[in-house]
Amino acid sequence: MGFSYIFILFAFIGLLSFVFWIWILIDCAKNETDIGNTRLIWVIIIFLTYIVGAFFYTISSGVLRGFWSWGNESDRKNR
């Protein structure tokens, strides 16, 4: 009985982490500047390191800045 709840919890966490990884991978491919191949390097890092690379990209690029600032998306697109 308890095993099934734990399995469902881990499956849900795994699904959320996969969705987060895909979201960050697409965001990096679309919005990262291409000066000095930074876009290619970030995509490779995110692809190879899965959730760890996605987390580091989120912190370093400010992906969530527009999400937390009441939709001020113009800040992020003008960098």
Summary of the structure (lengths in Angstrom):
residues: 79
radius of gyration: 15.4
end to end distance: 51.7
largest distance: 53.9
contacts: 179
relative contact order: 0.11
helix: 81%
strand: 0%
